[in-house]
Amino acid sequence: MSAACPSCGEAVNASARFCSACGSRTYGGRLASARLAEGERRNVTVLFADMVGSTQMIDGRDPEDLIDGLAAYRLAIREAVDRYDGFVLHYLGDGVVACFGYPLAHEDSAERAVHAALEILASVANLGASEAPIQVRVGVASGVVVSMANPATNRIEDNFTSVAFHVAARVQSLAAPGQAIVAGSTARLLGAAFELRPLGSQLLKGLAAPVELYEPAPARAFRTRFERRFDVTHTPLIDRTEERATIRRLLGEAAQGGARYICLVGEAGIGKSRLANVLNEEPGAVEFHLLSLQCNAALSNSVLHPHVQLLRRQCDFMRGDAAQARLAKLAGFLGTRPVGDPEAYALLASLLSIEGAPELRMSPPEQRARTLGVVRELMIREAGGKPLVIVYEDLHWADPTSRECLQGLVEASGRAPVLLIATTRPGHNVEWLERAGAHELRIDRLGPEDSSKIAASVGASAGLSEIDLSRIAKHADGVPLFVEEMTRMLVEAPDRRNSGDLPETLSDLLRERLDRLGPARALAQVGAVIGRDFSKEMLAAVAGIEPDKLEADTAALLESGLVEPTDNEAVLRFKHALIQDAAYASLLGRVRRDLHARAADVLQTRFPGLAERLPEQVARHLSAAQRPLDAAGWWLKAGGAAIGRGSAREAAAALEEGLAALAHEPEGEMRRRAELGLLAMLGPAQMVMKGPGSPDFGAVQQRAYDVCRTLPDAPARFPITYGLALYLWGSAQFEQALPLAAELDEAARADPTREHVLAAGNMNGMIRLHLGDAAEARRRLSQTVELYRPESDAPLYPKYMMDFGVFGRFYLGVACARTGDGALGARYAAEAVGLAEALNQPHSAGFAMLANFIVAMLNADAPSAREWATRCEPFASQMGFPEFVAFAHIAQGWADVSEGRVESGLERLEQGVEEWRLTGFETWQTWFGALRMDALNRLGRFDEALAEYERQRERMARNGERLFVDLLEAQARVAELRGAA
């Protein structure tokens, strides 16, 4: 294979380091030509040198007489640039432009450029006769450069675009003869390598902001400048004696039947993963069973992703397995691990997204809760004949449901022989660290001696000298990954031993290693687009290469150490997420978009099963490909899948990603329809997460309502209107809610379907009740309760996130109690419980319990209120219904007050009121004020009771809630009379 010399254009062998025609450094020609053809982005430092007074030198002299002097001038610059591995990009008369960081990256490109600049000054000063000395000015600037082959020219200088070229030229023009000036963009990268004399700032032509300028002095002794944070997976485990002893000790304690928990906390690259797996690498006296889970940054919103991957490994799922084969393997796996939940097989089949999975007749919240229970029980059951060690890596990337599952696992493990070892980065909150048996181990950096040991081990076959090892240890800052990568670089490029200083960032070092991959570099870039993990089959399909070439290039990737095999030989993984980032960042934006588009298309056409199981992956590629409408559709699928599993938080995250993607779609009907689809699902998810009074829920519902009205057919207008009215009701904005309730009534009259009549009746009844018109509320709610039939109306629950039969009886019971018919109210509340149990809807069950203790409170039945509230609290807490928990605390506090435990009851009541406020609810708070006044009056704190009354009067004046005005006024009279006495 041959390529063109970047200097003279002559053909050179692809592996040649120098051109045989002109002697110029070629960097293997292939690298430069390949990059120009496909284009790339990279950070470079630009050096611009220009001769001083060249016009005066030429004036009146024969050009032939100047040739030798100009050639010597150019040669001096060329030699200085070559000495520091720069690349002369082009000549502009007596000006020379050179790049450092192209075509091969260097971790210290900025320092190399300044070294070359200072050497150019010295070398050029020695040229020319004493009567006509040659002088030069040099400017240096750094920035991102874009290279792309220009079909209109063969000149390499015409293939680059960067503001750094402009800045370097302008800075050079400001220098005095014999002076070099560096821009602030370069100075920031130099750290302490050079003495820099500030020259102030200058507004350069064409730039909006002034540029800081500095004059460099010769280099001084190097000192460490940056902390570098990367994960490490295969460095030798040096030192960590205390940490290893602690892990072994805790395993011994766990083996005796007491669960232990360890969280390894440290910056990326510090060696957490090696410590987490030390028991597996260095077996001790205790035999154990190991489960490993790996979180993934790209799938941080994919529900239970690490657990799904673990289950797939445990069931031995193979690529190409038919759905029936996977179901059979799952059944076989569960056959050896019986669990308590009779629906475990169906729950896990659904979690694993296996086609043909048994149908589950339960609500999403219940399915989610029971799935978590099965997953936890399966893990604990692995602690059978041997203790169980669970390694949970990169907890900071765990999806919310996985974190919840892990929290539950810690709580459930109890006396089981379990040792949990989790890794995370500083700043990540780990809730279970407060439990007994939990330990946090902070991982510190290594000392120079231990760093040298790692370097000696990694470079054992290269014969590194003590000086090399000492240099690595000195500049690696005690981070094992830095030591490893620097050592590998020195092994692969021995000529670097006496050059430059330490990499100023590890990403630059990784860019250099990527450059040395040759043709495999392009494959690494494609892999970076696919993700942290990528299968060879997917890689070949997206890259469009043949299997034989794929094997050769993947072998080069593996040999480089940048990519490593996984347990599945067909799947490769970037050694660290930031290695992936380095490869990804080198791609041009349009190339990235094209590759993401190809990845999305390949997933849909070649791997449809994977696409359906992980719609988030397809959506992410489509978003990056800037295909917003397609992306929105797949984000909607991802949100729907999460909603189906009862995971509102992951659903909301996916739906918000879809809305962000649509921001790049031009305004129009198609965009609004896609946006409406996302908003219609995001609203219920926000309501479940934050409550119907939450401003976030309200903002989503308002936007959905506004968008809906702009579309000709107003799709989903009725449920969206209901959702906005629900927010306004929950936040006690009744005057704004009334027109929407009227709109629902109008729609029900125009199209009296059961859905319309039930929803309109419930909403109007709720609002009328809180406005104080309990009789009208009772009439409307009685109609919906009589109309409701579970066989036809229960399926409306997912759309409205409430069952109108249960919710109607709840509010009808309250209306009856407030209109003097407490016994009938209690009967409706009891009916709500029976209906909720028949429907098997946890959210409806919570409403039914709520109905019973609220009606009991209104009927002054403290024992019944306490019984139902005590039953509701743990159930609602387990299911994730914070508003029910808050109301249960209020009811328990009221019962205490009613039975004479006034001080403790008031404290509990006030705790519940604050919890209720945090959910965003504004309704019911006037009643809570009346309950608090009752407790204060019993304690003789009449002034406080009257102050509470004034606060609630202001609230009623503001929002119009009148349902409990008589109770407030009654307590105010008590306070006034008894206070006066």
PEKA-V897686 format. One record per residue. N is the residue number from 0. PHI is phi as a letter, one per 30 degrees, with the letter a starting at -180 (999 if undefined). PSI is psi as a letter, one per 20 degrees, with the letter a starting at -180 (* if undefined). D_LAST is the distance of its C-alpha to the last C-alpha in Angstrom with 1 decimal. Layout:
((N:PHI:PSI:D_LAST) (N:PHI:PSI:D_LAST))
//
This chain:
((0:999:q:105.9) (1:b:r:106.2) (2:b:r:104.1) (3:c:q:104.6) (4:d:p:104.5) (5:d:i:101.6) (6:c:g:103.8) (7:c:i:107.2) (8:i:i:106.7) (9:d:q:109.4) (10:d:p:109.0) (11:b:q:107.8) (12:d:q:107.2) (13:d:h:103.6) (14:c:i:103.5) (15:d:q:105.3) (16:c:h:103.4) (17:b:q:105.8) (18:d:p:107.8) (19:d:i:111.6) (20:d:g:112.4) (21:c:i:110.3) (22:i:j:108.9) (23:d:q:105.3) (24:d:p:102.5) (25:c:i:101.7) (26:h:k:98.8) (27:i:k:100.6) (28:h:g:101.0) (29:e:h:99.4) (30:d:g:95.9) (31:d:g:96.1) (32:d:h:97.9) (33:d:g:95.6) (34:d:h:92.5) (35:d:h:93.8) (36:d:g:94.7) (37:c:h:91.3) (38:i:q:89.2) (39:a:r:86.4) (40:c:q:83.7) (41:a:q:83.7) (42:d:p:82.6) (43:b:r:85.5) (44:c:p:86.3) (45:c:p:88.8) (46:c:p:91.3) (47:b:o:93.1) (48:c:p:96.1) (49:b:p:98.2) (50:d:q:101.2) (51:d:p:101.0) (52:i:k:103.5) (53:d:h:105.3) (54:d:g:106.3) (55:d:h:108.0) (56:d:h:109.8) (57:d:h:111.2) (58:e:p:112.2) (59:i:j:116.0) (60:c:q:116.7) (61:d:p:118.3) (62:e:h:115.7) (63:d:h:118.1) (64:d:i:117.7) (65:c:i:114.0) (66:e:g:114.1) (67:d:g:114.4) (68:d:g:111.6) (69:d:h:109.2) (70:d:g:110.1) (71:d:h:109.5) (72:d:g:106.1) (73:d:h:105.0) (74:d:h:106.3) (75:d:g:104.3) (76:d:g:101.1) (77:d:g:102.0) (78:d:g:102.7) (79:d:g:99.4) (80:d:g:97.5) (81:d:h:99.4) (82:d:h:98.9) (83:c:k:95.1) (84:h:k:95.4) (85:d:a:94.6) (86:b:o:96.2) (87:d:o:98.1) (88:d:g:96.9) (89:a:r:99.2) (90:c:p:101.2) (91:c:n:100.7) (92:i:d:103.9) (93:c:j:103.2) (94:c:q:99.5) (95:b:p:98.5) (96:c:p:95.4) (97:b:q:94.5) (98:c:q:91.7) (99:b:o:90.2) (100:j:j:88.5) (101:b:q:91.0) (102:d:i:92.8) (103:c:p:91.6) (104:d:q:88.1) (105:b:q:87.6) (106:d:i:84.5) (107:b:l:85.3) (108:e:g:86.8) (109:d:g:85.2) (110:d:g:86.6) (111:d:g:90.0) (112:d:g:90.0) (113:d:h:89.3) (114:e:g:91.9) (115:d:g:94.4) (116:d:g:93.5) (117:d:h:94.1) (118:d:h:97.4) (119:d:g:98.5) (120:e:g:98.0) (121:d:g:100.2) (122:d:g:102.8) (123:d:h:103.3) (124:d:h:103.6) (125:d:j:106.7) (126:c:r:108.4) (127:i:r:110.8) (128:d:q:113.2) (129:d:h:112.1) (130:d:i:113.1) (131:b:m:111.0) (132:d:q:108.1) (133:c:p:105.8) (134:b:q:102.1) (135:b:q:99.2) (136:c:q:95.6) (137:b:p:93.2) (138:b:q:89.8) (139:b:p:87.6) (140:b:q:84.6) (141:b:q:82.8) (142:l:a:81.3) (143:d:p:81.5) (144:c:q:84.9) (145:c:p:85.9) (146:c:p:89.4) (147:a:p:91.0) (148:e:p:94.7) (149:c:o:95.9) (150:d:i:98.6) (151:d:i:100.0) (152:a:q:101.1) (153:c:i:102.3) (154:d:p:101.0) (155:d:h:98.2) (156:d:i:96.5) (157:d:j:95.8) (158:c:j:93.7) (159:b:q:90.7) (160:b:p:87.7) (161:a:q:85.1) (162:d:h:83.5) (163:d:h:84.5) (164:d:g:88.1) (165:d:g:87.2) (166:d:g:85.1) (167:e:g:87.8) (168:d:g:90.4) (169:d:g:88.2) (170:d:g:87.3) (171:e:h:91.0) (172:d:i:91.8) (173:d:i:89.5) (174:d:q:91.2) (175:d:r:93.8) (176:e:p:97.3) (177:i:j:97.2) (178:b:q:93.4) (179:c:p:91.1) (180:b:p:87.6) (181:c:q:85.0) (182:d:r:82.1) (183:e:h:78.5) (184:d:h:78.8) (185:d:g:81.4) (186:e:h:79.9) (187:d:h:76.7) (188:d:i:78.9) (189:d:h:80.9) (190:h:c:78.2) (191:c:j:79.9) (192:d:h:83.4) (193:b:q:84.6) (194:d:p:83.8) (195:c:p:82.6) (196:c:o:82.8) (197:d:p:80.3) (198:c:j:82.0) (199:i:a:79.0) (200:c:q:78.2) (201:b:p:80.4) (202:d:o:79.9) (203:c:q:82.7) (204:e:p:84.2) (205:j:i:82.8) (206:c:q:79.6) (207:d:h:76.2) (208:c:q:74.8) (209:d:q:76.6) (210:c:p:78.3) (211:d:p:78.0) (212:b:q:81.4) (213:b:q:82.7) (214:c:p:86.1) (215:d:q:86.8) (216:c:r:88.7) (217:e:q:90.6) (218:d:q:88.6) (219:c:r:87.1) (220:e:p:86.2) (221:d:q:84.0) (222:b:q:80.4) (223:d:p:77.9) (224:c:h:76.0) (225:b:q:73.9) (226:c:p:72.1) (227:c:p:73.4) (228:b:o:71.4) (229:b:q:73.3) (230:d:q:73.2) (231:b:p:76.2) (232:b:h:77.6) (233:b:j:81.0) (234:d:q:81.2) (235:d:q:82.1) (236:d:o:79.2) (237:c:p:79.6) (238:i:c:77.4) (239:h:k:73.9) (240:d:g:74.6) (241:d:g:71.1) (242:d:g:69.7) (243:d:g:72.5) (244:d:h:71.8) (245:d:g:68.1) (246:d:g:68.9) (247:d:g:71.4) (248:d:g:69.1) (249:d:h:66.3) (250:d:g:68.9) (251:d:h:69.7) (252:d:h:66.1) (253:d:h:65.7) (254:d:h:68.8) (255:d:j:67.2) (256:j:k:64.6) (257:b:o:61.8) (258:e:q:61.4) (259:b:q:61.5) (260:b:p:60.8) (261:b:p:62.3) (262:c:o:61.7) (263:d:o:64.5) (264:c:p:63.2) (265:a:r:65.6) (266:d:r:67.1) (267:d:p:69.6) (268:j:i:73.0) (269:d:i:71.9) (270:j:k:73.1) (271:d:g:70.1) (272:d:h:72.3) (273:d:g:74.9) (274:d:h:72.4) (275:d:h:70.7) (276:c:j:74.1) (277:d:h:75.3) (278:d:h:75.2) (279:d:h:77.4) (280:d:h:79.9) (281:b:m:80.0) (282:e:q:79.7) (283:c:b:78.6) (284:d:h:78.5) (285:c:p:75.9) (286:d:q:77.0) (287:b:r:74.5) (288:c:p:74.1) (289:c:p:73.2) (290:b:p:71.3) (291:c:p:71.3) (292:b:p:69.1) (293:b:o:69.6) (294:d:q:67.1) (295:b:p:68.6) (296:e:h:67.3) (297:d:i:68.9) (298:b:k:67.2) (299:d:i:63.7) (300:c:j:62.3) (301:c:p:64.6) (302:e:p:62.6) (303:h:k:63.5) (304:e:g:66.7) (305:d:h:67.5) (306:d:h:66.9) (307:d:g:69.0) (308:d:h:71.8) (309:d:g:71.5) (310:d:h:71.7) (311:d:h:74.7) (312:d:g:76.5) (313:d:h:75.5) (314:d:i:76.8) (315:i:l:80.0) (316:d:p:79.7) (317:c:q:82.8) (318:d:p:83.6) (319:j:i:85.3) (320:d:p:83.6) (321:d:r:83.1) (322:e:g:79.7) (323:d:h:81.0) (324:d:h:82.3) (325:d:g:78.9) (326:d:h:77.1) (327:d:g:79.6) (328:d:h:79.1) (329:d:g:75.3) (330:d:g:75.8) (331:d:g:78.1) (332:d:g:75.7) (333:d:h:72.8) (334:d:h:75.2) (335:c:i:75.5) (336:b:m:71.7) (337:d:p:69.8) (338:b:r:66.2) (339:d:h:63.3) (340:d:p:62.7) (341:d:i:65.1) (342:c:j:65.1) (343:e:g:66.0) (344:d:g:69.5) (345:d:h:68.1) (346:d:g:65.3) (347:d:h:67.7) (348:d:h:70.4) (349:d:g:67.8) (350:e:h:66.7) (351:d:j:70.4) (352:h:l:71.0) (353:d:p:73.9) (354:d:p:75.3) (355:i:j:75.3) (356:d:q:72.4) (357:e:q:70.8) (358:d:p:68.1) (359:c:p:64.5) (360:c:m:62.2) (361:a:q:58.9) (362:d:q:56.5) (363:e:g:57.1) (364:d:h:54.0) (365:d:g:55.1) (366:e:g:58.6) (367:d:g:57.6) (368:d:g:55.4) (369:d:h:58.2) (370:d:g:60.9) (371:e:g:59.1) (372:d:g:58.8) (373:d:g:62.5) (374:d:g:63.5) (375:d:g:61.5) (376:d:h:62.8) (377:d:g:66.4) (378:d:g:66.1) (379:d:h:64.7) (380:d:h:67.4) (381:d:i:70.0) (382:d:m:69.0) (383:c:e:71.1) (384:d:h:74.1) (385:b:q:73.5) (386:d:q:70.5) (387:c:p:69.4) (388:c:p:69.4) (389:c:o:67.6) (390:c:o:68.5) (391:c:o:66.2) (392:c:q:67.6) (393:h:l:66.0) (394:e:h:62.5) (395:d:i:61.5) (396:c:j:63.4) (397:d:q:62.0) (398:d:q:60.5) (399:e:h:56.8) (400:d:h:57.6) (401:d:h:60.0) (402:d:g:57.4) (403:d:g:55.0) (404:d:g:57.8) (405:d:g:58.6) (406:e:g:54.9) (407:d:h:55.0) (408:d:g:58.3) (409:d:g:56.9) (410:d:h:54.0) (411:d:i:56.3) (412:d:h:59.2) (413:h:d:57.4) (414:c:j:60.1) (415:d:q:63.0) (416:d:m:65.9) (417:b:p:65.1) (418:b:o:65.5) (419:c:p:64.1) (420:b:o:65.5) (421:c:q:64.1) (422:c:q:65.1) (423:a:r:63.2) (424:c:q:63.1) (425:e:q:60.7) (426:j:i:57.5) (427:c:p:57.2) (428:d:p:54.1) (429:c:o:54.9) (430:d:h:51.8) (431:d:j:53.4) (432:d:i:54.3) (433:d:i:51.0) (434:d:q:52.1) (435:d:q:53.7) (436:i:j:57.5) (437:c:q:57.4) (438:b:p:59.3) (439:c:p:59.8) (440:c:o:63.3) (441:d:p:63.7) (442:c:o:67.4) (443:c:r:68.8) (444:d:q:72.0) (445:d:q:75.3) (446:d:r:77.3) (447:e:g:80.7) (448:d:g:82.6) (449:d:h:80.9) (450:d:g:81.3) (451:d:h:85.0) (452:d:g:85.3) (453:d:g:83.9) (454:d:g:86.3) (455:d:h:89.2) (456:d:g:88.4) (457:d:h:88.1) (458:c:k:91.2) (459:e:h:93.2) (460:d:i:96.2) (461:c:i:96.4) (462:i:l:97.4) (463:d:q:94.7) (464:d:r:95.3) (465:d:h:93.0) (466:d:g:92.5) (467:d:g:91.4) (468:d:g:89.0) (469:d:h:87.6) (470:d:g:87.1) (471:d:g:85.2) (472:d:h:83.0) (473:d:g:82.4) (474:c:i:81.3) (475:d:i:79.5) (476:i:k:76.3) (477:i:j:76.1) (478:c:o:75.3) (479:e:h:77.6) (480:d:h:78.2) (481:d:g:79.3) (482:d:g:81.7) (483:d:g:83.1) (484:d:h:83.5) (485:d:h:85.0) (486:d:g:87.4) (487:d:g:88.5) (488:d:g:89.1) (489:d:h:91.3) (490:d:g:93.2) (491:d:h:93.8) (492:b:m:94.8) (493:e:h:96.5) (494:d:i:97.6) (495:d:i:94.0) (496:d:h:94.0) (497:c:j:94.8) (498:c:q:93.2) (499:h:a:90.0) (500:b:a:86.7) (501:d:q:83.9) (502:e:p:82.4) (503:d:i:79.5) (504:b:q:77.8) (505:d:h:78.6) (506:d:h:78.6) (507:d:g:81.6) (508:d:g:83.3) (509:d:h:82.6) (510:d:h:84.0) (511:d:g:87.2) (512:d:h:87.5) (513:d:g:87.0) (514:d:h:89.9) (515:d:i:92.1) (516:d:i:91.7) (517:i:c:94.4) (518:d:h:94.4) (519:d:i:91.6) (520:d:g:89.2) (521:d:h:89.1) (522:d:h:88.2) (523:d:h:85.4) (524:d:g:84.0) (525:d:g:84.1) (526:e:h:82.4) (527:d:h:79.7) (528:d:g:79.0) (529:d:g:78.8) (530:l:a:76.3) (531:e:g:75.9) (532:c:p:77.7) (533:b:p:80.6) (534:d:q:83.2) (535:d:h:86.9) (536:d:g:87.3) (537:d:g:84.5) (538:e:g:85.9) (539:d:h:89.4) (540:d:g:88.2) (541:d:h:86.1) (542:d:h:88.8) (543:i:l:91.6) (544:c:q:93.9) (545:d:q:96.3) (546:e:h:95.6) (547:d:h:98.4) (548:d:h:97.1) (549:e:g:93.6) (550:d:g:94.6) (551:d:g:96.3) (552:d:h:93.4) (553:d:h:90.7) (554:d:h:92.9) (555:d:h:92.8) (556:d:g:89.0) (557:d:h:88.7) (558:d:h:91.2) (559:d:h:89.3) (560:i:i:86.2) (561:d:h:84.0) (562:b:q:83.6) (563:b:q:83.5) (564:d:q:84.0) (565:c:a:81.2) (566:d:h:81.4) (567:c:o:82.9) (568:d:h:86.2) (569:d:i:86.1) (570:c:p:82.9) (571:c:r:82.8) (572:b:p:79.9) (573:d:p:79.5) (574:e:h:79.1) (575:a:q:76.0) (576:e:h:73.9) (577:d:i:74.9) (578:d:g:78.6) (579:e:g:77.9) (580:d:g:76.1) (581:d:g:79.2) (582:d:g:81.5) (583:d:g:79.3) (584:d:h:78.8) (585:d:i:82.5) (586:d:q:82.9) (587:d:q:83.0) (588:e:g:80.2) (589:d:h:82.5) (590:d:g:84.1) (591:e:g:80.7) (592:d:g:79.8) (593:d:g:83.1) (594:d:h:82.7) (595:d:g:79.2) (596:d:g:80.4) (597:d:h:83.3) (598:d:g:80.9) (599:d:g:78.7) (600:d:h:81.8) (601:d:g:83.3) (602:e:g:80.1) (603:d:h:80.0) (604:c:h:83.7) (605:c:h:84.8) (606:b:l:81.7) (607:d:h:79.7) (608:d:g:78.1) (609:d:g:76.8) (610:d:g:75.5) (611:d:h:73.6) (612:d:h:72.1) (613:b:m:71.1) (614:d:h:70.7) (615:d:h:68.8) (616:d:g:72.2) (617:d:g:73.9) (618:d:g:71.0) (619:d:g:71.1) (620:d:g:74.8) (621:d:h:74.5) (622:d:g:71.8) (623:d:h:74.0) (624:d:i:77.0) (625:h:l:75.1) (626:c:m:75.3) (627:d:h:71.8) (628:d:g:72.0) (629:d:g:73.7) (630:d:g:71.2) (631:e:h:68.3) (632:d:g:69.7) (633:d:h:70.0) (634:d:h:66.6) (635:d:g:65.3) (636:d:g:67.2) (637:d:g:65.8) (638:d:g:62.2) (639:d:h:62.9) (640:d:g:64.3) (641:d:g:61.2) (642:d:g:58.9) (643:d:h:61.1) (644:c:j:60.3) (645:i:k:56.6) (646:c:n:56.8) (647:d:h:54.7) (648:d:g:54.9) (649:d:h:58.7) (650:d:g:58.9) (651:d:g:56.8) (652:d:g:59.0) (653:d:g:62.2) (654:d:h:61.0) (655:d:h:59.9) (656:d:g:63.4) (657:d:g:64.8) (658:d:h:62.9) (659:d:h:64.0) (660:d:h:67.6) (661:d:i:67.3) (662:d:h:66.5) (663:c:i:70.3) (664:c:p:71.2) (665:e:q:71.9) (666:e:p:69.6) (667:l:r:70.7) (668:d:g:70.1) (669:d:g:71.2) (670:d:g:68.8) (671:d:h:65.9) (672:d:g:66.7) (673:d:g:66.8) (674:d:g:63.6) (675:d:h:61.9) (676:e:g:63.1) (677:d:g:61.6) (678:d:h:58.3) (679:d:h:58.0) (680:d:h:58.1) (681:d:h:56.1) (682:e:g:53.1) (683:e:h:52.5) (684:d:g:53.2) (685:d:h:50.7) (686:d:g:48.1) (687:d:g:48.7) (688:d:g:48.6) (689:b:i:45.6) (690:j:q:43.7) (691:d:i:43.8) (692:c:j:41.4) (693:d:p:43.6) (694:e:h:45.0) (695:d:g:48.3) (696:d:g:48.4) (697:d:g:47.5) (698:d:g:50.2) (699:d:g:52.8) (700:d:h:51.9) (701:d:g:51.9) (702:d:g:55.3) (703:d:g:56.6) (704:d:g:55.5) (705:d:g:57.1) (706:d:g:60.3) (707:e:g:60.5) (708:d:i:60.5) (709:d:i:63.4) (710:c:q:65.7) (711:e:g:67.8) (712:c:j:66.8) (713:h:m:63.2) (714:d:q:63.6) (715:h:k:60.5) (716:d:h:58.4) (717:d:g:56.4) (718:d:h:55.1) (719:d:g:54.6) (720:d:g:52.6) (721:d:g:50.5) (722:d:g:50.0) (723:d:g:48.9) (724:d:h:46.4) (725:d:g:45.2) (726:d:g:44.5) (727:d:h:42.7) (728:d:g:40.6) (729:d:h:39.8) (730:c:j:38.8) (731:h:k:36.8) (732:c:m:39.2) (733:d:h:39.1) (734:d:h:40.6) (735:d:h:43.6) (736:d:h:43.8) (737:e:g:44.0) (738:d:h:47.5) (739:d:h:48.8) (740:d:h:47.4) (741:d:h:49.2) (742:d:h:52.3) (743:d:g:52.2) (744:d:g:51.9) (745:d:g:54.9) (746:d:h:56.9) (747:d:h:56.1) (748:d:h:57.3) (749:d:h:60.5) (750:b:n:61.2) (751:d:l:59.2) (752:d:r:60.0) (753:d:g:57.7) (754:e:g:56.6) (755:d:g:55.7) (756:d:g:53.8) (757:d:g:51.9) (758:d:g:50.9) (759:d:g:50.0) (760:d:g:48.0) (761:d:g:46.0) (762:d:g:45.3) (763:d:h:44.3) (764:d:g:42.1) (765:e:g:40.3) (766:d:g:39.7) (767:d:h:38.6) (768:d:g:36.1) (769:d:h:34.3) (770:d:i:34.4) (771:j:i:32.4) (772:c:m:35.3) (773:d:h:35.2) (774:d:g:37.5) (775:d:h:40.2) (776:d:g:39.8) (777:d:g:40.3) (778:d:g:43.4) (779:d:g:45.0) (780:d:h:44.3) (781:d:h:45.5) (782:d:g:48.8) (783:d:h:49.3) (784:d:h:48.5) (785:d:h:51.1) (786:d:h:53.7) (787:d:p:53.4) (788:b:o:56.4) (789:e:h:56.4) (790:d:h:60.2) (791:c:h:60.4) (792:c:i:57.1) (793:d:h:56.3) (794:d:i:58.9) (795:d:i:56.7) (796:e:g:54.4) (797:d:h:56.2) (798:d:h:56.2) (799:c:i:52.5) (800:h:k:51.2) (801:a:q:49.3) (802:c:p:50.4) (803:d:h:49.5) (804:d:g:49.5) (805:d:g:47.0) (806:d:h:44.9) (807:d:g:44.9) (808:d:h:43.7) (809:e:g:40.9) (810:d:h:39.6) (811:d:h:40.4) (812:d:g:38.3) (813:d:g:35.3) (814:d:g:35.9) (815:d:g:36.2) (816:d:h:32.9) (817:d:i:31.1) (818:c:k:32.8) (819:i:j:31.7) (820:c:m:34.8) (821:d:h:33.7) (822:d:g:36.7) (823:d:h:39.2) (824:e:g:37.6) (825:d:h:38.0) (826:d:g:41.6) (827:d:h:42.4) (828:d:g:40.9) (829:d:g:43.2) (830:d:h:46.1) (831:e:h:45.5) (832:d:g:46.1) (833:d:g:49.3) (834:d:g:50.6) (835:d:h:49.9) (836:d:h:51.6) (837:d:h:54.6) (838:d:h:54.8) (839:h:l:54.6) (840:c:o:52.5) (841:e:h:50.2) (842:d:g:48.1) (843:d:h:47.8) (844:d:h:46.9) (845:d:g:44.0) (846:d:h:42.8) (847:d:g:43.1) (848:d:g:41.0) (849:e:g:38.4) (850:e:g:38.3) (851:d:g:37.7) (852:d:h:34.7) (853:d:g:33.1) (854:d:h:33.6) (855:d:g:32.3) (856:d:g:29.1) (857:d:h:28.7) (858:c:j:29.4) (859:i:k:26.8) (860:c:n:29.8) (861:d:g:29.1) (862:e:g:32.3) (863:d:g:34.5) (864:d:g:32.9) (865:d:g:33.4) (866:d:g:36.9) (867:d:h:38.0) (868:d:g:36.3) (869:d:h:38.0) (870:d:h:41.2) (871:d:h:40.9) (872:e:g:40.2) (873:d:h:43.5) (874:d:g:45.5) (875:d:h:44.0) (876:d:g:44.5) (877:d:h:48.1) (878:d:i:48.8) (879:i:l:47.3) (880:c:n:44.5) (881:d:h:41.7) (882:d:h:39.3) (883:d:h:39.4) (884:d:g:38.7) (885:d:g:35.7) (886:d:h:34.3) (887:d:g:35.1) (888:d:h:33.0) (889:d:g:30.0) (890:d:g:30.5) (891:d:g:30.9) (892:d:g:27.7) (893:d:g:25.8) (894:d:g:27.4) (895:d:g:26.4) (896:d:g:22.7) (897:d:h:23.0) (898:c:j:24.7) (899:j:i:22.2) (900:c:m:24.0) (901:d:g:21.3) (902:e:g:22.4) (903:d:h:26.1) (904:d:g:25.4) (905:d:g:23.5) (906:d:g:26.4) (907:d:h:29.0) (908:d:g:27.3) (909:d:h:27.3) (910:d:g:30.9) (911:d:h:31.9) (912:d:g:30.3) (913:d:g:32.3) (914:d:h:35.4) (915:d:g:34.9) (916:e:h:34.7) (917:d:h:38.0) (918:d:i:39.8) (919:j:i:39.4) (920:d:p:37.2) (921:c:h:34.7) (922:d:q:34.0) (923:i:i:31.3) (924:d:h:29.1) (925:d:h:26.5) (926:d:g:26.0) (927:d:h:25.9) (928:d:g:23.1) (929:d:g:21.1) (930:d:h:22.1) (931:d:g:20.9) (932:d:h:17.5) (933:e:g:17.2) (934:d:g:18.2) (935:d:h:15.9) (936:d:g:12.8) (937:d:h:14.3) (938:d:i:14.6) (939:i:j:11.1) (940:c:m:12.9) (941:d:h:10.9) (942:d:g:12.9) (943:d:h:16.0) (944:d:g:15.2) (945:d:h:14.9) (946:d:h:18.0) (947:d:h:19.7) (948:e:g:19.0) (949:d:h:20.6) (950:d:g:23.5) (951:d:h:24.1) (952:d:g:24.0) (953:d:g:26.7) (954:d:g:28.6) (955:d:h:28.6) (956:d:h:29.7) (957:d:g:32.4) (958:c:i:33.8) (959:i:j:32.8) (960:d:o:31.5) (961:b:j:29.5) (962:d:h:29.8) (963:c:k:26.3) (964:d:h:24.4) (965:d:h:22.6) (966:d:h:21.4) (967:d:g:20.0) (968:d:h:18.3) (969:d:g:16.7) (970:d:h:15.3) (971:d:h:14.2) (972:d:h:12.2) (973:d:g:10.6) (974:d:g:9.8) (975:d:g:8.5) (976:d:g:6.3) (977:d:h:5.0) (978:d:h:5.4) (979:d:h:3.8) (980:d:*:0.0))
//
